[in-house]
Amino acid sequence: MAIGVDGAVLTATAASLAIAPRWTRRACDPPSGAGRRWARPEALLGLVVGLVYLNQVLFTVYVLRVHGGDASFVAKYLPEGWFALEDGPAMRGLAERFPAPELLAPSVLRVQAFLELPLVLLAYVTVLRWLDRGLYRRLAHSWLVWAASLSYTLVFCMVEWDLHNPYTADDIVVRACSAVVTPLLLRWLAAQEDSGADEPSFPQMLLFAGSVWALGQVVLTVYDTALLYNLGHLGGRLPGAAVAVCVIAGARWASPRLRPGEMGVALASVISGLRWGLLLFFVPALAIRYGVNFGTPLLAATAGLLVGVTAAVCALRKALSGVGTAGIALWAVQVAVALLAGAAVGYATVRLVTDTYYEAGLLRGAASCFAAVIVVCALSDRYFGRRCDTFGTARAGRDMGVRPG
């Protein structure tokens, strides 16, 4: 198992670093029209989340009626921490009135096996679209969606095999079907996107940081309460999830209503690095994530660091060309101070709370760190009066093959 996951980490990381930048420079299909407002990855993500919870309800009905409320028939094959059922009066009332509950047998692992890949990929491209619609369209129309689908599915299947149970063979077939359907869905979604320019301002980047944190909270809630079949945990996590959904709705409503504003040197370079990071991390993301638990943690951490360093090099290679020594030195001081401030803020926010899942602390720390970095960069750009004549967002986009407008 560990060897397979480590191989996936190495292969996916090498493929992404070697080929992703070249393929995203290729032209993608033009938009199919003015764009359908509902055909956005966040809208489809909400639909997938709804289907996941619907399956949880049907699974609970199945267990209550067919197995007398005892989930040990499947729980014995999986680690501890799964199958905390919701068996309150409302759920039992639904179960008692549900016709032919034995037909709900596919709700045991099979349905989740199909929905897990679109859940993960839609969440990723949602973040990418919030940052840069042009790069989102280009990525979705490149081979990277197929490479990511293959990479993620292989890792999912290796984990399935490691947790072998009577449903494993069915789950692997279902995941293979999802690996074909999901990229086609993403390509269709991207074709509905209009080709507007993306030049985010400082306030918009703050809203972006808040949106990403909130989306991560929603995904973690779905993971705990639905993907692990712990619908009984939903009541305790529902208030936090509701707050996160409100944050997303408010931030996404406000962001396009803000004026783009003028981009400063340090802030623009950070945004360019984030673009490259999201692009290069797309294919190996899940392999690196599972490498921490099922593979070699040091190898996964090294792969993640290599992706981050490569993203920084790609972002700065052209951004610093033609800039004098004094300009580079000032930029370096700005970014160093911003990173130190971000690290301090991120560390403090991680230490404030003890999390059930380490990803929650990591998410909170990363979001607060990023917010602090962009605040320091924006303020120092304004203080030094450094306009974005060399580091402009539009130019950074062109360096990645994303043409504004």
Order of alpha helices (4+ residues) and beta strands (2+ residues): alpha-alpha-alpha-alpha-alpha-alpha-alpha-alpha-alpha-alpha-alpha-alpha-alpha-alpha-alpha-alpha
